[in-house]
Amino acid sequence: MNTKNLSMKSIAVLTVLFLTLALAGTVLAVHDLGLFELDRNATDEAGDGDDWATLFGGGGSAAEFTGVIEDTTGTNPLGSTGTQFQAGGSKDDLDISPGGATGQVWKWEPGEPLDKDDITNAYAAAYVNTVDTGQNNIGDLIIYYGLDRFANNGSAQVGFWFLQDPAFGLTTTPSGGGYLFSGHHVVGDVLVQSNFTQGGVIDTISVYEWVGSGGSNGTLDLLFHAQDCATTGADDPACATVN
């Protein structure tokens, strides 16, 4: 949730976690569609699709690009430095704000996390698949996304939420040692969690859907596990890699 202001040149040399996920249809082998480079750097190279440098420079063929979302240091709703998703025992399987089914909600607090947990930039791009490989359907939506962290000298877990409620955001309403979020989960929200160890080895990738109740993890239902793009085979609905 917290970011620091860095240039695109810096992104290429920091620890960058790239993930790709198919969000429509039955899609396999997402790492070799030729839409986007998953080659462990942010530099555009010929013949392998777009890269973050391509999109940052205004080129590429993405249907949607968030841009490189930079640091919010000093601009959180309290006007202080940094934001952390850890106040009051915040967890991914909780509701976002009051009024949901679980009774417990997400909270944020000002301040900078540990360097190994400090996200410095984040970015995402969506593509419409145009090649029917027999394993990938034409028209499938393929999402590529990534982040940089301030230091890579430690193991960490990162999570990407794809939320449908446009009201999501930070508020200045205090609650239980932190501050509340706005917005709510919608059935079908997607969470991707990735563990990576010191040195950048991908350990575990898990993809969940928010179902509200009755899922494999209560409010969350595990859809599948995935692997590092460098080691996965042809039948992967998602993969991740680190530079």
N, C-alpha and C positions, 0 to 999 in steps of 0.2 A: 504494500500500500504506500510505502514511503519511497520517494525517488530523489535522485540528485541530478543536477543539470550537467549533462555531458554531451559532447558533440558526437556525431555519427562516427567520426574517426576513432573516438575512444571506445565506442561500442565494439568495434572489431577486435579489440585487444583485451577486453574484460571477459570474465566468465559469462558466457551467453548460453542460456538454456533455450533451445528451439524445440517446439512441439508442433505436431501436425495432427489434425483430427478430422474425420469425416462426420458431418452432421446430418446427412440425408442419405437414405437408401442403404443398401448393403455394399459397402465399399472396402476393398482390400488393396494392399500394397500402396498405401498413400505416399510412401517415401520416394517412389520412383515414377511419378506421373509426369515429370518434366515441367511442372508448374512453378516450382520453387526449389532453390538450392538448400539442401540439408548437409552441407559440407563442412560444418564446424567453423565457419567464419561469416562475417557480414559483408564481404566484398563480392561484388558482382563479377561473374566469370561467364565466358561464352558457352552457350549450348545447354545450360542446365536450368533454364527458367529464371525467374526473378530472384533477387536477394534483397536484404534490407537496404543496402546502399542504393539499389535501383529505385525502390519505392521512395526512399528519403529524398532522392534527387528529382522526384516528380515523374518518373517513368514507370514502366512495368504494366502488367495487364490485370492487376487486382480489381475485382468488382467493388471492394471496399477496403480502405486502409485507415487505421486509426491515427496514423502519424506516430512519431516517437514521443510518447507521453513522458514529459520531463519532470524534474523535481518540483514538489509542492512545498519545499522547505520555506517556512516563514509565511505560508499562505493558507494554513489550515484554518477552519472556522474560528478558532480562538486567537488567531494572529500570532501564534508562536511557532516553534520549530518542530517539524516532523510529525508523522502520524504512525501509530502502531495498532495493529489488530490483535490485541491481547488483553484488553482491560476486562476485568470481571469474569475471567474464564471463558472468553469468546471461543466458540468452536464452529466448524463448518456445518455440523448437523443441527444447529440451532436456527430458529427464525431470525430474520434480519431485524425486525422492529416489533414492538408490542402489538398484540392483537392476533398473533398466530396460535397454532395448536400446542406448541411445546411449552409456552410460558417463559422460557429463557430466550435471550436475544443476543445478537452481536453488539459489541461495544468497541469503541476506539478510544485511544488516549494520545495526548501530545507527547513528543519526544522521539529520539532516534533509537532504533533497535541496535543490537550487536551488528558489527560490520558484516559478518557472514550472512546475516538475515536481512540486510538493508538493500532493498530493491532500488536501483539507481535509474533505470528506464524500463518501460514496458511498451509493447507494440503488438498489433495483430493485423492480419490481412486475410480477406476472404476471396476465394476463387471459385468459378463455376467450371467443373470438369468438362472438357470437350472431346475427350478420347475414350472410346469404348474399348477397354483392354480385355474384356471378358470377365474381369474381376472388378472393374470400376464402371459405373454407369454414367453416360452422358447426362449432364445436368446436376450431378451431385455437388453439394456445397462442401468445399474443402477449406478448412481454416488453419492458417499458420500463425503462430504467436510465440513470443519470447520475452525474456527479461534479462537484465544485467544485475548482478549484485556487487556491492562495494568491495567485498573481499572474498576470495575463494579458499581461504585457509581454514576450512572447517566443513563438516557435514551439515546438511540442511534439508528441509522439506519446503517445497513451494506449491502453491495452489492457484489455479486459474478458474475463476467463476465466469460463466456466460449466463448473465441474468437478463430476464425479459421485462422487468418492471422499470420504466424510465424514471420513476421517482426515487431510485436508489441514490443515496448520498450520505454525507456526514451532517450531523446536527450539533447544536451547542447545548442540547438538553442533557444535564448530568444524570447519571444512573449508576449506582453500585461501583464506584471507583473509576468510572469512565464516562463516555458520552454516547448517546444513542445514534444509530443509523436511521435513515428514512427508507421507505420502500419495503416490499415484501417478496418472498419467494413465490414463484409460479411453477406449477407442475411442468416438468420438462426442462427447467434450469439445469445446466451441466456444470459439473465440477471435475477438473482434472488435477490430480495430485501427483507430484513427482518427487521421489527421494533421490538425492545424489550425494555421494560420499566425498570426503576430502580428496582433492585432485581431479574432481569432475566426472567420476564414473557414475553413470545412471544405474540406480539400484532397482527401483520399482516405479512403475507408472500405473495409476488406477483411474478409471473413468467412471463417474457416478452420475445418476440422474436424481434430481429432487422429486420425490413422490409424496412427501408430506407425512405418510405413515405406511407401515406394512412393507417397507423395503428391506433389503439385506442388512442395512445399517440403520433401521428405523426410518427416519425421514429421507434417507438416501438409499438408492438401490445401485449396487455395483453392476455396471454394464460389462466391463471387461478389463483385463490387465494388458499392458503393452510393454515393449522393450526399447532398448537403444536402437536408433535407426542404423547404426553401424553393424549390428549383429542380428537384427530381425530378418525373418525370411520374407516370402512373397505374400503371405496371408496376414497382413497387419492392418487393423482398422485405425491404428494410431501408433506413433513412435516419437521418441525424443532424443536429442543429442546435445552435447555440451562442447564448446570450443576449448 
